[in-house]
Amino acid sequence: MASVSLRRLGKSYGGTQVVKGIDLDIADGELVVLVGPSGCGKSTTLRMVAGLESVTSGEVRIGDQVVNALPPRERDIAMVFQDYALYPHKTVRENMGFSLKVRGIKGAEADKRIQDAAEMLGIAHLLDRRPGQLSGGQRQRVAMGRAIVRRPQLFLFDEPLSNLDAKLRGEVRTEIKRLHQTIGTTILYVTHDQVEAMTLADRIVILRGGEIEQVGTPDEVYNYPSSVFVGGFIGSPAMNFARARIEGGRLLFSGGHALPLALARAGDEGREIIVGIRPEHFGPAQDGAATLEVGAEVVEPLGSDTLVHFALGGARLTARMPPAFRADAGQKFHVGVDSTKIHLFDAASEKAIS
């Protein structure tokens, strides 16, 4: 196992800078997820760590060694891709053991590594099959097994679940979590899926436009987003946003709606802000709690809860209500708001207001 350190890491293609001076430390044994929209630089960053992309500026350090100039085979890493990259004419056993054969590890040692990895991933009964006889989820487990037998100091995962359907994504995601808990090797994982990031990561690194927007535990980035971008990217359904003005200790929205604001400061009077509220921080109206009267636009019963879409201050918001809640389109109803969970962002910079 090894720590990873990125210092002012940058990557440019011609005059276009796609990674802009990233600083990041990953502890030995930590699972860190890089997440962000397409084009944010997350896969390029991973490929620079792997040695598959050259470094334009800055430094990649794995353990105590700067690896900028080292080829991938000398970095003691194993990478799992989204497209499996299995040899179709080889069996599962042969695919998993190929990298061992290249490194001169044969016989009983190779057999034991393959068997241990296959049992860990639940594919021991598939060792004599070929990739064409496997499901997508089984193929991805084989790809993971091929990485595990290497026993590298660093695992790199590049959107490994992208080609799987929703059910298989959930199953393989659990396997990756269990894998990390079992072997404890450092993992750097790239995804565009915030659910993967939240469920897998010890820490999440949210990238935007080639720069780090926020780094924190899943709890920190979910409950204390540093910007509108982070608040809207992390969470499903996404955080609600509406513009308001602070006036008289209240949040005033267009259309006459208002909410109390316990944390208003004297200098904030008249300030234009963006209000962020997560869907689950709405709920049934209760005596003594902050309440809004709004009109239901769309109601989506999901069994475990009900999503209600409504308008507020010129924005469309979503409330997560109890499963028994029902309302017709256009029907007025009262929705409660947990005023202690309201997030405030500066209207100009879109950064969180502490």
C-alpha positions in Angstrom: 0.0 0.0 0.0 1.1 3.6 -0.5 0.0 7.2 -0.1 -0.5 9.4 -3.2 0.4 13.1 -3.4 -0.4 15.4 -6.3 1.3 18.8 -6.3 0.1 21.6 -8.7 -0.7 18.9 -11.2 -1.6 20.2 -14.6 -2.4 18.9 -18.0 -2.7 20.9 -21.3 -3.5 19.9 -24.8 -2.1 22.6 -27.0 -3.5 25.8 -25.6 -6.3 24.1 -23.7 -5.6 23.5 -20.0 -7.9 20.6 -18.8 -6.3 20.1 -15.4 -5.4 23.3 -13.6 -2.9 22.8 -10.7 -4.5 20.2 -8.5 -3.2 19.7 -5.0 -4.4 16.5 -3.3 -3.0 14.1 -0.6 -4.4 10.5 -0.4 -3.5 8.6 2.7 -2.2 5.0 2.7 -5.3 2.7 2.6 -7.8 5.5 1.8 -10.5 5.2 -0.9 -10.8 8.6 -2.6 -13.3 9.3 -5.3 -12.9 11.9 -8.0 -16.3 13.0 -9.2 -17.7 15.6 -11.5 -19.4 16.2 -14.8 -18.0 15.2 -18.2 -14.9 17.3 -19.1 -14.0 18.3 -15.6 -10.6 16.6 -15.8 -11.2 13.6 -13.5 -10.2 10.8 -15.9 -7.2 12.8 -17.2 -6.0 13.2 -13.6 -6.3 9.4 -13.0 -4.5 8.7 -16.2 -1.6 11.0 -15.2 -1.3 9.0 -11.9 -1.3 5.8 -13.9 1.3 7.1 -16.4 -1.1 6.8 -19.3 -0.9 10.6 -19.8 2.2 12.7 -19.6 2.3 15.4 -16.9 2.4 19.0 -18.3 3.2 20.6 -14.9 3.4 19.6 -11.3 4.3 16.3 -9.6 2.8 12.9 -9.0 4.2 11.0 -6.0 3.3 7.4 -5.1 4.7 6.6 -1.7 8.0 8.2 -1.4 8.8 8.3 -5.1 8.1 10.9 -7.7 6.7 8.9 -10.7 6.3 11.6 -13.4 8.9 9.9 -15.6 8.1 6.3 -14.8 6.2 4.1 -17.3 3.0 2.5 -15.9 4.6 -0.9 -15.4 7.1 0.5 -13.0 4.5 2.3 -10.8 3.2 -0.8 -9.0 -0.4 0.0 -9.8 -3.4 -1.9 -11.1 -6.1 -0.3 -13.1 -9.7 -1.3 -13.7 -11.4 0.2 -16.8 -15.1 0.5 -17.7 -14.7 -1.7 -20.8 -13.2 -4.8 -18.9 -10.4 -5.3 -21.5 -10.5 -9.1 -21.2 -8.9 -11.5 -23.7 -11.9 -13.2 -25.3 -10.0 -16.4 -26.2 -8.7 -16.9 -22.7 -10.5 -18.4 -19.7 -11.3 -16.4 -16.6 -8.4 -18.2 -14.9 -6.0 -17.3 -17.8 -7.2 -13.7 -17.9 -6.7 -13.2 -14.1 -3.3 -14.9 -14.2 -1.9 -13.2 -17.3 -0.2 -10.3 -15.5 1.3 -12.8 -13.0 2.7 -14.8 -15.9 4.3 -11.7 -17.4 6.0 -11.0 -14.1 7.3 -14.5 -13.7 4.9 -15.6 -11.0 3.8 -19.2 -11.8 2.8 -22.5 -10.3 1.3 -22.8 -6.8 1.8 -19.1 -5.9 -0.1 -17.9 -9.0 -2.8 -20.5 -8.5 -3.3 -19.4 -4.9 -3.5 -15.8 -5.8 -6.1 -16.5 -8.5 -8.2 -18.8 -6.3 -8.1 -16.3 -3.4 -9.2 -13.4 -5.6 -11.9 -15.5 -7.3 -13.4 -16.6 -3.9 -13.3 -13.0 -2.6 -15.3 -11.8 -5.6 -17.6 -14.8 -5.8 -16.4 -16.0 -9.2 -14.5 -19.2 -8.3 -17.1 -21.3 -10.1 -16.5 -19.3 -13.3 -12.7 -19.8 -13.6 -12.9 -22.2 -16.6 -15.4 -20.1 -18.6 -14.5 -17.5 -21.2 -15.6 -13.9 -21.2 -18.3 -14.5 -23.8 -20.1 -16.8 -21.4 -20.3 -14.2 -18.6 -22.7 -11.4 -17.8 -21.5 -7.8 -17.6 -21.3 -7.9 -13.9 -19.3 -11.1 -13.9 -16.8 -9.7 -16.5 -16.2 -6.6 -14.3 -15.5 -8.9 -11.3 -13.0 -10.8 -13.5 -11.4 -7.4 -14.4 -11.2 -6.6 -10.7 -9.8 -10.0 -9.9 -7.1 -9.5 -12.5 -6.1 -6.3 -10.6 -6.2 -8.0 -7.2 -3.9 -10.8 -8.0 -1.2 -8.3 -8.8 -1.2 -7.1 -5.2 -0.3 -3.6 -6.2 0.3 -0.7 -3.8 -2.4 1.4 -5.6 -5.7 0.5 -7.4 -7.1 2.9 -10.0 -10.7 2.6 -11.1 -11.8 4.5 -14.2 -15.7 4.6 -14.2 -15.8 0.8 -13.8 -19.6 0.6 -13.5 -20.6 2.7 -16.5 -21.5 -0.2 -18.8 -23.6 -2.0 -16.2 -27.4 -1.7 -15.7 -28.7 -0.2 -12.4 -29.1 -3.5 -10.6 -25.6 -4.7 -11.5 -24.1 -1.3 -10.6 -25.5 -1.7 -7.1 -24.1 -5.2 -6.8 -20.6 -4.5 -8.1 -20.5 -1.3 -6.1 -21.0 -3.4 -3.0 -18.2 -5.7 -4.1 -15.8 -2.8 -4.5 -16.7 -1.6 -1.0 -16.2 -5.0 0.4 -12.9 -5.4 -1.5 -11.5 -2.3 0.0 -12.6 -3.3 3.5 -10.9 -6.6 3.1 -7.6 -5.8 1.5 -7.2 -2.1 2.6 -5.2 -1.1 -0.5 -5.2 2.6 -1.5 -7.8 3.2 -4.2 -8.3 6.2 -6.4 -11.7 5.9 -8.1 -13.2 8.1 -10.9 -16.9 8.4 -11.6 -19.5 10.8 -12.8 -22.1 9.2 -10.6 -22.5 11.0 -7.3 -24.3 7.9 -5.8 -21.2 5.8 -6.3 -19.1 8.6 -4.8 -21.3 8.9 -1.7 -21.5 5.2 -1.0 -17.9 4.2 -1.7 -15.6 7.1 -0.7 -13.7 7.8 2.5 -13.3 11.2 0.9 -14.8 12.8 -2.2 -13.0 15.2 -4.5 -15.4 17.2 -6.5 -13.9 18.6 -9.7 -15.2 21.4 -11.9 -13.4 22.8 -15.0 -10.2 21.1 -14.1 -10.0 22.5 -10.6 -11.0 21.1 -7.2 -14.3 22.6 -6.0 -14.4 20.8 -2.6 -12.8 17.9 -0.8 -14.4 16.2 2.2 -16.1 13.1 3.6 -19.5 12.2 2.1 -21.1 13.7 5.1 -19.2 17.0 4.7 -19.9 17.6 1.0 -23.5 16.6 1.4 -24.3 18.6 4.5 -21.9 21.5 4.1 -21.5 22.2 0.4 -19.0 24.9 -0.4 -20.9 26.2 -3.4 -24.1 26.0 -5.4 -22.3 23.7 -7.8 -21.5 21.2 -5.1 -24.9 21.4 -3.5 -26.6 20.7 -6.8 -24.2 18.0 -7.9 -24.3 15.9 -4.7 -27.6 14.5 -3.8 -30.5 12.8 -5.5 -32.9 14.4 -6.1 -30.6 17.5 -6.2 -30.7 20.3 -3.8 -33.4 23.0 -4.5 -32.3 26.5 -5.2 -34.3 29.7 -5.2 -33.3 33.4 -5.1 -34.4 35.5 -2.2 -33.6 38.7 -0.3 -32.7 39.0 3.4 -35.1 41.5 5.0 -36.1 41.9 8.7 -34.6 38.6 9.7 -36.5 36.7 7.0 -35.9 35.3 3.6 -38.2 37.0 1.1 -39.0 35.2 -2.2 -40.8 36.7 -5.2 -44.5 36.0 -5.0 -44.7 37.0 -1.3 -43.4 33.8 0.3 -41.1 34.2 3.3 -39.2 32.0 5.7 -37.6 32.9 9.0 -33.8 33.3 9.1 -32.3 32.8 12.5 -28.7 33.4 11.4 -29.2 36.8 9.7 -26.6 39.4 10.6 -27.0 43.1 10.7 -24.9 43.6 7.6 -27.0 41.2 5.6 -30.1 43.3 5.4 -31.2 43.7 1.8 -28.6 41.2 0.6 -29.6 39.1 -2.5 -28.8 35.4 -2.0 -29.5 32.0 -3.3 -31.3 29.7 -0.8 -30.6 26.0 -0.9 -32.9 23.4 0.6 -32.6 19.6 0.1 -35.9 17.8 -0.8 -35.8 15.8 2.5 -35.7 19.0 4.6 -39.3 19.7 3.5 -42.1 17.8 5.1 -45.6 17.9 6.4 -46.5 21.3 8.0 -46.3 21.2 11.8 -47.4 23.7 14.4 -44.6 26.1 15.3 -42.5 25.2 12.3 -41.7 27.3 9.2 -44.4 26.7 6.6 -45.0 27.6 3.0 -48.3 27.5 1.1 -47.5 26.3 -2.4 -49.3 24.6 -5.3 -48.5 21.1 -6.4 -47.4 20.8 -10.0 -46.3 17.2 -10.3 -46.7 14.4 -7.7 -44.5 11.2 -8.0 -45.4 8.4 -5.6 -42.3 6.2 -5.2 -43.5 3.7 -2.5 -41.0 4.6 0.1 -41.8 8.3 -0.2 -43.5 10.8 -2.5 -41.8 13.6 -4.5 -43.9 16.7 -4.9 -42.8 19.4 -7.4 -43.9 23.0 -6.8 -42.9 26.6 -7.7 -41.3 29.0 -5.3 -39.7 32.4 -6.0 -39.7 31.8 -9.8 -37.9 28.4 -9.3 -39.2 24.9 -9.4 -38.5 22.9 -6.2 -38.9 19.3 -5.1 -40.1 18.1 -1.7 -39.7 14.6 -0.4 -43.0 13.9 1.4 -44.3 10.8 3.3 -45.5 7.9 1.1 -49.2 8.5 1.9 -49.1 12.2 0.7 -51.3 12.8 -2.3 -52.3 16.1 -4.1 -53.7 16.9 -7.5 -51.9 19.1 -10.0 -52.6 22.8 -9.1 -53.8 21.9 -5.6 -52.6 24.2 -2.8 -50.9 22.5 0.2 -48.8 23.5 3.2 -45.2 22.2 3.3 -43.0 22.5 6.3 -39.4 23.6 6.1 -36.6 22.6 8.6 -35.2 26.1 9.0 -32.0 24.7 10.6 -31.1 23.0 7.3 -31.3 26.0 5.0 -28.2 26.7 3.0 -27.3 30.3 1.9 -25.1 31.1 -1.0 -23.9 34.5 -2.3 -25.9 35.4 -5.4 -22.8 36.7 -7.3 -20.1 34.2 -6.5 -22.4 31.2 -5.7 -20.1 30.4 -2.8 -21.5 29.3 0.6 -22.2 32.0 3.2 -20.8 30.8 6.6 
